[in-house]
């Protein structure tokens, strides 16, 4: 199985997208922020790619769906790190200006006006000059590019910054120069790639998403969050995931408790919203 076969699939390397473990790079692939306008698109094409801000600023726009290409490959969801240069609080969104040394870009995160005080208090605390990681989709409005983010969280492990830049470089080199010879050698049978690179992908830093089959990758999560994650992981569902009400009924759990658990999992980057803010799916790792 060649490196290209990982395209259009979620996969993680040492810094998995577990917010509590300090990571978030996905490799390889392209990437998309789900939005109401994209609800009808095939979720199987959604991927998450580590990038630099320079790559976002230079990404080639496509004529359909407002998507972009980097290195000749379509991107949907992207993830990147940067220093917060400015925070602007608006009625409907919070805008962060992030700088990663290759460029600056605005990141807009929509505010849930119906959020409870407890949900607001549980949000990650972000301050200017600290570093943060964002997940989202590249967009253009009035000829200016920004990222519509689903998640923006502070970076607590400074090593994540260097790791992300290296990871973005590896993916860039893959798409521009091809996979390393060791991976090409195993492309015929798939044994070498799965046996070497595939194992490398599953080595989670501090326990990443790959450990969560039995919830081992959620050490910092509440019991409710682990139960909700387990239902999302195991209960039969469509590509749209599961609605909050279905989860509450399955667990015989109060809707408010399910909502709080969902916020924990969203903040950790292990689930994402699909057709609306209360329908969730798991970020799968193959």
DRENPA-3360 file (N, C-alpha, C; in nm, 2 decimals, always signed):
BEGIN
1 = XXXXXXXX = +0.09/-0.12/+0.00/+0.00/+0.00/+0.00/+0.09/+0.12/+0.00 ~ +0.08/+0.21/-0.10/+0.17/+0.32/-0.11/+0.12/+0.44/-0.03 ~ +0.21/+0.53/-0.01/+0.17/+0.65/+0.07/+0.05/+0.72/+0.01 ~ +0.04/+0.72/-0.12/-0.08/+0.78/-0.19/-0.21/+0.72/-0.14 ~ -0.21/+0.59/-0.10/-0.33/+0.53/-0.06/-0.39/+0.59/+0.07 ~ -0.31/+0.67/+0.14/-0.36/+0.73/+0.26/-0.44/+0.86/+0.23 ~ -0.43/+0.91/+0.10/-0.51/+1.02/+0.06/-0.65/+1.00/+0.09 ~ -0.73/+1.10/+0.12/-0.87/+1.09/+0.15/-0.90/+1.00/+0.26;
9 = XXXXXXXX = -0.81/+0.98/+0.36/-0.84/+0.91/+0.48/-0.78/+0.99/+0.59 ~ -0.84/+0.97/+0.71/-0.78/+1.03/+0.83/-0.67/+0.94/+0.88 ~ -0.56/+1.00/+0.91/-0.45/+0.92/+0.98/-0.37/+1.02/+1.06 ~ -0.30/+0.97/+1.16/-0.23/+1.06/+1.25/-0.09/+1.01/+1.28 ~ -0.01/+1.10/+1.31/+0.13/+1.07/+1.34/+0.15/+1.10/+1.49 ~ +0.27/+1.13/+1.53/+0.30/+1.14/+1.67/+0.22/+1.23/+1.75 ~ +0.18/+1.35/+1.69/+0.09/+1.44/+1.75/-0.05/+1.42/+1.70 ~ -0.12/+1.32/+1.76/-0.26/+1.30/+1.71/-0.34/+1.42/+1.74;
17 = XXXXXXXX = -0.47/+1.42/+1.69/-0.55/+1.54/+1.71/-0.62/+1.54/+1.84 ~ -0.56/+1.48/+1.94/-0.62/+1.48/+2.07/-0.58/+1.61/+2.14 ~ -0.68/+1.70/+2.17/-0.64/+1.83/+2.22/-0.57/+1.82/+2.35 ~ -0.60/+1.72/+2.44/-0.54/+1.71/+2.57/-0.40/+1.66/+2.56 ~ -0.36/+1.59/+2.45/-0.23/+1.54/+2.44/-0.13/+1.63/+2.37 ~ -0.18/+1.75/+2.34/-0.08/+1.85/+2.28/-0.06/+1.83/+2.13 ~ -0.14/+1.76/+2.06/-0.11/+1.74/+1.92/-0.22/+1.77/+1.82 ~ -0.20/+1.73/+1.70/-0.30/+1.76/+1.60/-0.27/+1.74/+1.46;
25 = XXXXXXXX = -0.15/+1.70/+1.42/-0.12/+1.69/+1.28/-0.17/+1.56/+1.22 ~ -0.23/+1.57/+1.10/-0.28/+1.46/+1.03/-0.19/+1.44/+0.91 ~ -0.16/+1.32/+0.87/-0.07/+1.30/+0.76/-0.10/+1.17/+0.69 ~ -0.10/+1.17/+0.56/-0.10/+1.28/+0.47/-0.24/+1.31/+0.44 ~ -0.27/+1.39/+0.34/-0.41/+1.42/+0.30/-0.44/+1.56/+0.27 ~ -0.56/+1.59/+0.24/-0.60/+1.73/+0.21/-0.69/+1.77/+0.33 ~ -0.77/+1.86/+0.34/-0.86/+1.89/+0.46/-0.97/+1.98/+0.45 ~ -1.10/+1.97/+0.54/-1.22/+2.06/+0.52/-1.29/+2.09/+0.64;
33 = XXXXXXXX = -1.33/+2.21/+0.66/-1.41/+2.25/+0.77/-1.56/+2.23/+0.73 ~ -1.63/+2.14/+0.79/-1.76/+2.11/+0.76/-1.85/+2.23/+0.79 ~ -1.94/+2.27/+0.70/-2.03/+2.38/+0.72/-2.16/+2.35/+0.66 ~ -2.27/+2.42/+0.70/-2.40/+2.39/+0.64/-2.40/+2.38/+0.49 ~ -2.32/+2.46/+0.43/-2.32/+2.46/+0.28/-2.25/+2.34/+0.22 ~ -2.17/+2.27/+0.31/-2.10/+2.15/+0.26/-2.16/+2.02/+0.31 ~ -2.28/+2.03/+0.37/-2.34/+1.92/+0.44/-2.37/+1.80/+0.35 ~ -2.40/+1.84/+0.22/-2.44/+1.73/+0.13/-2.32/+1.67/+0.05;
41 = XXXXXXXX = -2.20/+1.72/+0.08/-2.09/+1.66/+0.01/-2.05/+1.53/+0.07 ~ -1.98/+1.45/-0.01/-1.94/+1.31/+0.04/-1.84/+1.33/+0.15 ~ -1.86/+1.28/+0.27/-1.77/+1.29/+0.38/-1.64/+1.21/+0.35 ~ -1.65/+1.11/+0.26/-1.54/+1.02/+0.24/-1.42/+1.10/+0.17 ~ -1.45/+1.22/+0.11/-1.35/+1.29/+0.05/-1.28/+1.39/+0.14 ~ -1.34/+1.40/+0.26/-1.28/+1.49/+0.36/-1.15/+1.44/+0.42 ~ -1.05/+1.51/+0.42/-0.92/+1.48/+0.49/-0.87/+1.60/+0.56 ~ -0.76/+1.57/+0.64/-0.71/+1.68/+0.72/-0.56/+1.69/+0.70;
49 = XXXXXXXX = -0.51/+1.80/+0.65/-0.37/+1.81/+0.61/-0.30/+1.92/+0.69 ~ -0.18/+1.88/+0.74/-0.09/+1.98/+0.81/-0.03/+2.08/+0.71 ~ -0.04/+2.21/+0.74/+0.01/+2.31/+0.64/+0.08/+2.42/+0.71 ~ +0.15/+2.50/+0.64/+0.20/+2.63/+0.69/+0.10/+2.74/+0.64 ~ +0.11/+2.86/+0.70/+0.03/+2.97/+0.66/+0.07/+3.01/+0.52 ~ +0.19/+3.01/+0.48/+0.24/+3.04/+0.35/+0.17/+2.95/+0.24 ~ +0.15/+2.82/+0.27/+0.09/+2.74/+0.18/-0.06/+2.78/+0.16 ~ -0.12/+2.82/+0.27/-0.26/+2.86/+0.26/-0.28/+2.99/+0.18;
57 = XXXXXXXX = -0.18/+3.08/+0.20/-0.19/+3.21/+0.12/-0.16/+3.19/-0.03 ~ -0.09/+3.08/-0.06/-0.05/+3.05/-0.20/-0.13/+2.94/-0.26 ~ -0.23/+2.88/-0.19/-0.31/+2.77/-0.24/-0.38/+2.81/-0.36 ~ -0.39/+2.72/-0.46/-0.46/+2.75/-0.58/-0.61/+2.73/-0.57 ~ -0.69/+2.83/-0.60/-0.84/+2.81/-0.59/-0.89/+2.72/-0.70 ~ -0.99/+2.64/-0.67/-1.06/+2.56/-0.77/-1.19/+2.62/-0.81 ~ -1.24/+2.59/-0.92/-1.36/+2.65/-0.97/-1.48/+2.60/-0.91 ~ -1.48/+2.49/-0.84/-1.60/+2.43/-0.78/-1.59/+2.43/-0.63;
65 = XXXXXXXX = -1.71/+2.46/-0.57/-1.72/+2.45/-0.42/-1.63/+2.54/-0.34 ~ -1.56/+2.63/-0.41/-1.47/+2.72/-0.34/-1.35/+2.65/-0.27 ~ -1.32/+2.53/-0.32/-1.21/+2.45/-0.26/-1.07/+2.50/-0.32 ~ -0.96/+2.45/-0.26/-0.83/+2.49/-0.30/-0.74/+2.37/-0.32 ~ -0.63/+2.39/-0.39/-0.53/+2.29/-0.41/-0.40/+2.34/-0.35 ~ -0.32/+2.25/-0.29/-0.19/+2.27/-0.25/-0.10/+2.16/-0.30 ~ +0.01/+2.19/-0.37/+0.09/+2.09/-0.43/+0.01/+2.01/-0.53 ~ -0.09/+2.07/-0.60/-0.16/+2.00/-0.70/-0.27/+1.90/-0.64;
73 = XXXXXXXX = -0.29/+1.90/-0.51/-0.38/+1.81/-0.44/-0.49/+1.89/-0.37 ~ -0.61/+1.85/-0.39/-0.72/+1.92/-0.32/-0.71/+1.91/-0.17 ~ -0.74/+2.03/-0.11/-0.74/+2.03/+0.04/-0.89/+2.05/+0.08 ~ -0.92/+1.99/+0.19/-1.05/+2.02/+0.26/-1.02/+2.07/+0.39 ~ -1.01/+1.99/+0.50/-0.98/+2.05/+0.63/-0.82/+2.06/+0.64 ~ -0.78/+2.16/+0.71/-0.64/+2.19/+0.73/-0.61/+2.21/+0.88 ~ -0.49/+2.19/+0.92/-0.45/+2.22/+1.06/-0.32/+2.29/+1.05 ~ -0.30/+2.39/+1.14/-0.17/+2.46/+1.14/-0.15/+2.52/+1.28;
81 = XXXXXXXX = -0.03/+2.57/+1.31/+0.00/+2.63/+1.44/+0.05/+2.77/+1.41 ~ +0.04/+2.86/+1.51/+0.09/+2.99/+1.50/+0.08/+3.07/+1.62 ~ +0.15/+3.18/+1.63/+0.14/+3.27/+1.75/+0.03/+3.37/+1.73 ~ -0.05/+3.38/+1.83/-0.16/+3.47/+1.83/-0.12/+3.62/+1.83 ~ -0.13/+3.69/+1.72/-0.09/+3.83/+1.72/-0.20/+3.93/+1.76 ~ -0.32/+3.88/+1.74/-0.44/+3.97/+1.78/-0.56/+3.88/+1.80 ~ -0.65/+3.93/+1.89/-0.78/+3.86/+1.92/-0.88/+3.97/+1.91 ~ -0.98/+3.95/+1.82/-1.09/+4.04/+1.81/-1.22/+3.97/+1.84;
89 = XXXXXXXX = -1.29/+4.01/+1.94/-1.42/+3.95/+1.98/-1.53/+4.03/+1.92 ~ -1.61/+3.95/+1.84/-1.73/+4.01/+1.77/-1.85/+3.94/+1.83 ~ -1.97/+3.99/+1.79/-2.09/+3.94/+1.84/-2.11/+3.79/+1.80 ~ -2.08/+3.77/+1.67/-2.10/+3.63/+1.61/-1.98/+3.55/+1.60 ~ -1.86/+3.60/+1.62/-1.74/+3.52/+1.60/-1.62/+3.59/+1.68 ~ -1.52/+3.51/+1.69/-1.39/+3.55/+1.75/-1.29/+3.54/+1.64 ~ -1.21/+3.65/+1.61/-1.11/+3.64/+1.50/-0.97/+3.65/+1.56 ~ -0.89/+3.55/+1.53/-0.76/+3.54/+1.58/-0.66/+3.56/+1.46;
97 = XXXXXXXX = -0.56/+3.65/+1.47/-0.46/+3.66/+1.37/-0.34/+3.57/+1.41 ~ -0.31/+3.47/+1.33/-0.21/+3.38/+1.36/-0.09/+3.40/+1.27 ~ +0.03/+3.39/+1.33/+0.16/+3.40/+1.26/+0.25/+3.29/+1.29 ~ +0.29/+3.21/+1.18/+0.38/+3.10/+1.20/+0.52/+3.12/+1.15 ~ +0.55/+3.24/+1.12/+0.68/+3.27/+1.06/+0.69/+3.26/+0.91 ~ +0.59/+3.20/+0.85/+0.59/+3.20/+0.70/+0.48/+3.29/+0.65 ~ +0.40/+3.35/+0.74/+0.30/+3.44/+0.70/+0.19/+3.46/+0.81 ~ +0.10/+3.54/+0.79/-0.01/+3.56/+0.88/-0.15/+3.54/+0.82;
105 = XXXXXXXX = -0.24/+3.50/+0.89/-0.38/+3.48/+0.84/-0.48/+3.49/+0.95 ~ -0.60/+3.53/+0.92/-0.70/+3.54/+1.02/-0.78/+3.41/+1.03 ~ -0.81/+3.38/+1.15/-0.89/+3.25/+1.18/-1.01/+3.30/+1.25 ~ -1.13/+3.26/+1.19/-1.26/+3.30/+1.25/-1.33/+3.18/+1.31 ~ -1.36/+3.19/+1.43/-1.44/+3.09/+1.50/-1.57/+3.14/+1.54 ~ -1.68/+3.08/+1.50/-1.81/+3.13/+1.52/-1.85/+3.10/+1.67 ~ -1.92/+3.19/+1.73/-1.96/+3.19/+1.87/-2.10/+3.13/+1.88 ~ -2.12/+3.03/+1.97/-2.25/+2.98/+1.99/-2.33/+3.06/+2.09;
113 = XXXXXXXX = -2.42/+3.14/+2.04/-2.50/+3.24/+2.13/-2.58/+3.17/+2.23 ~ -2.61/+3.04/+2.21/-2.70/+2.96/+2.30/-2.62/+2.88/+2.40 ~ -2.49/+2.90/+2.40/-2.40/+2.82/+2.50/-2.43/+2.86/+2.64 ~ -2.43/+2.77/+2.73/-2.45/+2.79/+2.87/-2.33/+2.85/+2.93 ~ -2.34/+2.91/+3.05/-2.22/+2.96/+3.12/-2.12/+2.86/+3.14 ~ -2.16/+2.74/+3.17/-2.06/+2.63/+3.20/-1.99/+2.60/+3.07 ~ -2.06/+2.60/+2.96/-1.99/+2.57/+2.83/-1.89/+2.68/+2.79 ~ -1.93/+2.80/+2.82/-1.84/+2.91/+2.79/-1.72/+2.91/+2.88;
121 = XXXXXXXX = -1.74/+2.87/+3.01/-1.63/+2.86/+3.10/-1.53/+2.75/+3.06 ~ -1.58/+2.65/+3.00/-1.50/+2.53/+2.96/-1.42/+2.55/+2.83 ~ -1.45/+2.66/+2.76/-1.37/+2.68/+2.64/-1.22/+2.71/+2.67 ~ -1.14/+2.66/+2.58/-0.99/+2.69/+2.60/-0.96/+2.84/+2.61 ~ -0.87/+2.87/+2.70/-0.84/+3.01/+2.72/-0.72/+3.05/+2.63 ~ -0.75/+3.14/+2.54/-0.65/+3.19/+2.44/-0.61/+3.33/+2.47 ~ -0.48/+3.36/+2.47/-0.44/+3.50/+2.49/-0.34/+3.54/+2.38 ~ -0.33/+3.67/+2.36/-0.23/+3.72/+2.26/-0.09/+3.68/+2.30;
129 = XXXXXXXX = -0.01/+3.65/+2.19/+0.13/+3.61/+2.20/+0.15/+3.47/+2.24 ~ +0.05/+3.40/+2.28/+0.06/+3.25/+2.30/+0.05/+3.18/+2.17 ~ +0.09/+3.06/+2.17/+0.07/+2.98/+2.04/-0.05/+2.89/+2.05 ~ -0.11/+2.87/+1.93/-0.24/+2.80/+1.92/-0.23/+2.71/+1.80 ~ -0.32/+2.60/+1.80/-0.34/+2.52/+1.68/-0.48/+2.54/+1.64 ~ -0.50/+2.55/+1.51/-0.64/+2.56/+1.45/-0.67/+2.45/+1.36 ~ -0.79/+2.41/+1.36/-0.85/+2.32/+1.25/-0.96/+2.39/+1.18 ~ -0.96/+2.38/+1.05/-1.07/+2.45/+0.98/-1.05/+2.44/+0.83;
137 = XXXXXXXX = -1.12/+2.53/+0.76/-1.13/+2.53/+0.61/-1.09/+2.66/+0.56 ~ -1.00/+2.66/+0.46/-0.96/+2.79/+0.39/-1.08/+2.85/+0.31 ~ -1.10/+2.98/+0.33/-1.21/+3.04/+0.26/-1.16/+3.18/+0.21 ~ -1.24/+3.23/+0.12/-1.22/+3.37/+0.06/-1.34/+3.45/+0.08 ~ -1.33/+3.57/+0.13/-1.44/+3.66/+0.14/-1.39/+3.80/+0.11 ~ -1.45/+3.86/+0.01/-1.41/+4.00/-0.04/-1.26/+3.99/-0.08 ~ -1.22/+3.89/-0.15/-1.09/+3.87/-0.20/-0.98/+3.85/-0.09 ~ -1.02/+3.83/+0.03/-0.93/+3.81/+0.14/-0.94/+3.67/+0.20;
145 = XXXXXXXX = -0.83/+3.60/+0.22/-0.84/+3.47/+0.27/-0.84/+3.46/+0.42 ~ -0.92/+3.37/+0.47/-0.92/+3.34/+0.61/-0.95/+3.20/+0.63 ~ -0.94/+3.15/+0.75/-0.97/+3.01/+0.79/-1.09/+3.01/+0.88 ~ -1.20/+2.94/+0.83/-1.32/+2.92/+0.92/-1.29/+2.80/+1.01 ~ -1.27/+2.83/+1.13/-1.22/+2.72/+1.23/-1.33/+2.66/+1.31 ~ -1.32/+2.53/+1.32/-1.41/+2.46/+1.42/-1.35/+2.46/+1.56 ~ -1.22/+2.44/+1.56/-1.15/+2.43/+1.68/-1.02/+2.52/+1.68 ~ -1.00/+2.60/+1.79/-0.88/+2.67/+1.81/-0.84/+2.64/+1.95;
153 = XXXXXXXX = -0.73/+2.59/+1.98/-0.69/+2.56/+2.12/-0.54/+2.60/+2.14 ~ -0.51/+2.63/+2.27/-0.37/+2.67/+2.30/-0.28/+2.55/+2.29 ~ -0.15/+2.58/+2.26/-0.05/+2.48/+2.26/+0.02/+2.48/+2.39 ~ +0.02/+2.36/+2.45/+0.08/+2.35/+2.59/+0.22/+2.28/+2.58 ~ +0.25/+2.22/+2.47/+0.38/+2.15/+2.46/+0.46/+2.23/+2.35 ~ +0.56/+2.30/+2.38/+0.63/+2.38/+2.28/+0.69/+2.30/+2.17 ~ +0.71/+2.17/+2.19/+0.77/+2.08/+2.09/+0.67/+2.06/+1.97 ~ +0.54/+2.08/+2.00/+0.44/+2.06/+1.90/+0.46/+2.16/+1.78;
161 = XXXXXXXX = +0.51/+2.28/+1.81/+0.53/+2.38/+1.70/+0.64/+2.32/+1.60 ~ +0.75/+2.28/+1.65/+0.86/+2.23/+1.56/+0.81/+2.10/+1.49 ~ +0.74/+2.02/+1.57/+0.69/+1.89/+1.51/+0.59/+1.92/+1.39 ~ +0.50/+2.02/+1.41/+0.41/+2.05/+1.31/+0.48/+2.10/+1.18 ~ +0.58/+2.18/+1.20/+0.65/+2.24/+1.08/+0.72/+2.12/+1.00 ~ +0.78/+2.03/+1.08/+0.84/+1.91/+1.02/+0.74/+1.83/+0.94 ~ +0.62/+1.81/+1.01/+0.52/+1.73/+0.95/+0.46/+1.79/+0.82 ~ +0.44/+1.92/+0.82/+0.39/+1.99/+0.70/+0.50/+1.97/+0.59;
169 = XXXXXXXX = +0.63/+1.98/+0.63/+0.73/+1.96/+0.53/+0.73/+1.82/+0.46 ~ +0.71/+1.72/+0.55/+0.71/+1.58/+0.50/+0.60/+1.56/+0.40 ~ +0.48/+1.62/+0.43/+0.37/+1.60/+0.34/+0.39/+1.68/+0.21 ~ +0.45/+1.80/+0.22/+0.48/+1.88/+0.10/+0.57/+1.80/+0.01 ~ +0.68/+1.74/+0.07/+0.78/+1.67/-0.01/+0.72/+1.54/-0.07 ~ +0.62/+1.48/+0.00/+0.56/+1.36/-0.06/+0.48/+1.40/-0.18 ~ +0.41/+1.51/-0.18/+0.33/+1.54/-0.30/+0.41/+1.61/-0.41 ~ +0.53/+1.66/-0.38/+0.61/+1.72/-0.48/+0.72/+1.64/-0.53;
177 = XXXXXXXX = +0.77/+1.54/-0.45/+0.89/+1.46/-0.49/+0.86/+1.31/-0.48 ~ +0.74/+1.28/-0.43/+0.71/+1.14/-0.41/+0.75/+1.08/-0.28 ~ +0.70/+0.96/-0.24/+0.74/+0.90/-0.11/+0.88/+0.86/-0.10 ~ +0.94/+0.84/+0.02/+1.07/+0.79/+0.03/+1.09/+0.66/-0.03 ~ +1.22/+0.62/-0.07/+1.24/+0.50/-0.14/+1.19/+0.38/-0.06 ~ +1.21/+0.39/+0.08/+1.17/+0.27/+0.16/+1.02/+0.25/+0.15 ~ +0.94/+0.35/+0.12/+0.80/+0.33/+0.11/+0.77/+0.28/-0.03 ~ +0.84/+0.33/-0.13/+0.82/+0.28/-0.27/+0.85/+0.13/-0.28;
185 = XXXXXXXX = +0.95/+0.09/-0.20/+0.99/-0.05/-0.21/+0.88/-0.14/-0.16 ~ +0.80/-0.09/-0.07/+0.69/-0.18/-0.02/+0.56/-0.16/-0.09 ~ +0.56/-0.07/-0.20/+0.43/-0.04/-0.26/+0.37/-0.16/-0.33 ~ +0.46/-0.26/-0.38/+0.40/-0.37/-0.45/+0.31/-0.46/-0.37 ~ +0.35/-0.49/-0.25/+0.27/-0.58/-0.16/+0.20/-0.50/-0.05 ~ +0.25/-0.38/-0.02/+0.19/-0.31/+0.09/+0.24/-0.34/+0.22 ~ +0.33/-0.45/+0.22/+0.38/-0.49/+0.35/+0.48/-0.39/+0.41 ~ +0.57/-0.34/+0.33/+0.67/-0.25/+0.39/+0.61/-0.12/+0.44;
193 = XXXXXXXX = +0.51/-0.07/+0.36/+0.45/+0.06/+0.40/+0.37/+0.04/+0.53 ~ +0.29/-0.06/+0.53/+0.21/-0.08/+0.65/+0.29/-0.12/+0.77 ~ +0.40/-0.19/+0.74/+0.48/-0.24/+0.85/+0.57/-0.14/+0.91 ~ +0.62/-0.04/+0.83/+0.71/+0.06/+0.88/+0.64/+0.19/+0.90 ~ +0.60/+0.26/+0.79/+0.54/+0.39/+0.81/+0.40/+0.38/+0.88 ~ +0.33/+0.27/+0.85/+0.20/+0.25/+0.91/+0.21/+0.24/+1.06 ~ +0.32/+0.17/+1.11/+0.34/+0.15/+1.25/+0.38/+0.29/+1.31 ~ +0.46/+0.36/+1.23/+0.50/+0.49/+1.28/+0.38/+0.58/+1.31;
201 = XXXXXXXX = +0.28/+0.57/+1.21/+0.16/+0.65/+1.23/+0.08/+0.62/+1.36 ~ +0.09/+0.50/+1.40/+0.01/+0.46/+1.51/+0.08/+0.48/+1.65 ~ +0.21/+0.54/+1.64/+0.28/+0.56/+1.77/+0.24/+0.70/+1.82 ~ +0.13/+0.70/+1.90/+0.08/+0.83/+1.95/+0.16/+0.90/+2.05 ~ +0.18/+1.03/+2.04/+0.25/+1.10/+2.14/+0.16/+1.12/+2.26 ~ +0.19/+1.07/+2.37/+0.11/+1.08/+2.49/-0.03/+1.01/+2.48 ~ -0.04/+0.92/+2.39/-0.17/+0.85/+2.37/-0.26/+0.93/+2.28 ~ -0.26/+0.90/+2.15/-0.35/+0.98/+2.06/-0.48/+0.91/+2.03;
209 = XXXXXXXX = -0.54/+0.95/+1.92/-0.67/+0.90/+1.88/-0.66/+0.75/+1.86 ~ -0.54/+0.70/+1.81/-0.53/+0.56/+1.78/-0.55/+0.47/+1.90 ~ -0.55/+0.52/+2.02/-0.56/+0.44/+2.14/-0.71/+0.43/+2.19 ~ -0.80/+0.50/+2.12/-0.93/+0.53/+2.18/-1.03/+0.42/+2.16 ~ -0.99/+0.31/+2.09/-1.09/+0.20/+2.08/-1.15/+0.16/+2.21 ~ -1.07/+0.16/+2.31/-1.12/+0.13/+2.45/-1.11/+0.25/+2.54 ~ -1.11/+0.37/+2.47/-1.11/+0.50/+2.55/-0.98/+0.52/+2.62 ~ -0.87/+0.44/+2.59/-0.75/+0.46/+2.66/-0.68/+0.59/+2.62;
217 = XXXXXXXX = -0.72/+0.65/+2.51/-0.66/+0.78/+2.46/-0.74/+0.90/+2.52 ~ -0.83/+0.88/+2.61/-0.90/+0.99/+2.67/-0.88/+1.00/+2.82 ~ -0.75/+1.00/+2.87/-0.73/+1.00/+3.01/-0.78/+1.12/+3.09 ~ -0.78/+1.23/+3.02/-0.82/+1.36/+3.08/-0.97/+1.39/+3.07 ~ -1.04/+1.30/+3.01/-1.19/+1.32/+2.98/-1.27/+1.27/+3.10 ~ -1.39/+1.33/+3.11/-1.49/+1.29/+3.20/-1.55/+1.15/+3.16 ~ -1.61/+1.09/+3.26/-1.67/+0.96/+3.23/-1.78/+0.98/+3.13 ~ -1.86/+1.09/+3.13/-1.96/+1.11/+3.03/-1.91/+1.13/+2.89;
225 = XXXXXXXX = -1.79/+1.20/+2.88/-1.73/+1.21/+2.75/-1.69/+1.08/+2.69 ~ -1.63/+0.99/+2.78/-1.59/+0.86/+2.73/-1.71/+0.78/+2.68 ~ -1.82/+0.79/+2.76/-1.94/+0.71/+2.72/-1.99/+0.76/+2.58 ~ -2.00/+0.90/+2.57/-2.05/+0.95/+2.44/-1.95/+0.91/+2.33 ~ -1.82/+0.92/+2.35/-1.73/+0.88/+2.24/-1.75/+0.73/+2.21 ~ -1.77/+0.65/+2.30/-1.79/+0.51/+2.28/-1.91/+0.48/+2.19 ~ -2.02/+0.55/+2.22/-2.14/+0.54/+2.14/-2.12/+0.59/+2.00 ~ -2.05/+0.70/+1.98/-2.02/+0.75/+1.85/-1.93/+0.65/+1.77;
233 = XXXXXXXX = -1.85/+0.58/+1.85/-1.75/+0.49/+1.78/-1.82/+0.36/+1.74 ~ -1.91/+0.32/+1.82/-1.96/+0.18/+1.80/-2.11/+0.17/+1.75 ~ -2.19/+0.27/+1.77/-2.33/+0.26/+1.73/-2.35/+0.28/+1.58 ~ -2.43/+0.19/+1.51/-2.45/+0.21/+1.37/-2.50/+0.34/+1.33 ~ -2.45/+0.40/+1.22/-2.49/+0.54/+1.19/-2.46/+0.56/+1.04 ~ -2.51/+0.67/+0.99/-2.48/+0.71/+0.85/-2.36/+0.80/+0.85 ~ -2.32/+0.85/+0.73/-2.20/+0.94/+0.72/-2.22/+1.07/+0.80 ~ -2.35/+1.10/+0.83/-2.38/+1.22/+0.90/-2.35/+1.21/+1.05;
241 = XXXXXXXX = -2.32/+1.09/+1.10/-2.29/+1.07/+1.24/-2.42/+1.05/+1.32 ~ -2.41/+1.09/+1.45/-2.53/+1.07/+1.54/-2.57/+1.21/+1.60 ~ -2.70/+1.22/+1.61/-2.76/+1.34/+1.67/-2.75/+1.33/+1.82 ~ -2.74/+1.45/+1.89/-2.73/+1.45/+2.03/-2.84/+1.38/+2.10 ~ -2.96/+1.39/+2.05/-3.08/+1.32/+2.11/-3.07/+1.17/+2.10 ~ -3.01/+1.12/+1.99/-2.99/+0.98/+1.97/-2.89/+0.92/+2.07 ~ -2.79/+1.00/+2.10/-2.69/+0.96/+2.20/-2.75/+0.96/+2.34 ~ -2.82/+1.07/+2.37/-2.89/+1.08/+2.50/-2.98/+0.96/+2.52;
249 = XXXXXXXX = -3.06/+0.92/+2.42/-3.15/+0.81/+2.44/-3.08/+0.68/+2.45 ~ -2.97/+0.66/+2.38/-2.89/+0.54/+2.39/-2.83/+0.52/+2.52 ~ -2.78/+0.63/+2.58/-2.71/+0.62/+2.71/-2.80/+0.65/+2.83 ~ -2.93/+0.69/+2.80/-3.02/+0.73/+2.91/-2.96/+0.84/+2.99 ~ -2.90/+0.94/+2.92/-2.83/+1.05/+2.98/-2.90/+1.18/+2.95 ~ -2.89/+1.27/+3.04/-2.95/+1.40/+3.03/-2.89/+1.48/+2.91 ~ -2.97/+1.55/+2.83/-2.93/+1.62/+2.71/-2.82/+1.72/+2.75 ~ -2.83/+1.79/+2.86/-2.73/+1.88/+2.90/-2.59/+1.81/+2.93;
257 = XXXXXXXX = -2.60/+1.70/+2.99/-2.48/+1.62/+3.01/-2.41/+1.58/+2.88 ~ -2.49/+1.53/+2.79/-2.44/+1.49/+2.66/-2.38/+1.61/+2.59 ~ -2.44/+1.73/+2.60/-2.39/+1.85/+2.53/-2.25/+1.88/+2.59 ~ -2.24/+1.87/+2.72/-2.11/+1.91/+2.79/-2.00/+1.80/+2.74 ~ -2.04/+1.68/+2.74/-1.95/+1.57/+2.69/-1.91/+1.60/+2.55 ~ -2.00/+1.64/+2.46/-1.97/+1.67/+2.33/-1.87/+1.78/+2.31 ~ -1.89/+1.89/+2.40/-1.80/+2.00/+2.40/-1.66/+1.96/+2.43 ~ -1.65/+1.87/+2.53/-1.51/+1.81/+2.57/-1.45/+1.74/+2.45;
265 = XXXXXXXX = -1.52/+1.66/+2.38/-1.47/+1.58/+2.27/-1.44/+1.67/+2.15 ~ -1.52/+1.77/+2.13/-1.49/+1.87/+2.02/-1.36/+1.95/+2.05 ~ -1.35/+1.99/+2.18/-1.23/+2.07/+2.21/-1.11/+1.98/+2.20 ~ -1.12/+1.85/+2.23/-1.01/+1.76/+2.22/-0.97/+1.73/+2.07 ~ -1.06/+1.76/+1.98/-1.04/+1.73/+1.84/-1.06/+1.59/+1.80 ~ -1.14/+1.51/+1.88/-1.15/+1.37/+1.85/-1.29/+1.34/+1.78 ~ -1.38/+1.44/+1.78/-1.50/+1.43/+1.70/-1.52/+1.57/+1.63 ~ -1.61/+1.57/+1.53/-1.64/+1.69/+1.46/-1.79/+1.70/+1.43;
273 = XXXXXXXX = -1.84/+1.82/+1.41/-1.98/+1.84/+1.38/-2.00/+1.81/+1.23 ~ -2.12/+1.77/+1.19/-2.15/+1.74/+1.05/-2.26/+1.83/+1.00 ~ -2.38/+1.78/+1.00/-2.49/+1.86/+0.94/-2.53/+1.98/+1.02 ~ -2.51/+1.98/+1.15/-2.54/+2.09/+1.24/-2.45/+2.08/+1.36 ~ -2.47/+2.17/+1.46/-2.38/+2.17/+1.57/-2.40/+2.06/+1.67 ~ -2.52/+1.99/+1.66/-2.55/+1.89/+1.76/-2.55/+1.75/+1.69 ~ -2.49/+1.74/+1.58/-2.47/+1.60/+1.51/-2.32/+1.58/+1.49 ~ -2.28/+1.47/+1.55/-2.13/+1.45/+1.56/-2.09/+1.32/+1.50;
281 = XXXXXX = -1.96/+1.32/+1.46/-1.90/+1.19/+1.41/-1.76/+1.19/+1.46 ~ -1.70/+1.07/+1.46/-1.57/+1.05/+1.51/-1.47/+1.07/+1.40 ~ -1.36/+1.14/+1.44/-1.24/+1.15/+1.34/-1.17/+1.01/+1.34 ~ -1.20/+0.94/+1.23/-1.14/+0.80/+1.23/-1.00/+0.80/+1.19 ~ -0.93/+0.70/+1.25/-0.79/+0.68/+1.22/-0.78/+0.54/+1.16 ~ -0.73/+0.53/+1.03/-0.72/+0.40/+0.97/-0.58/+0.34/+0.99;
% end
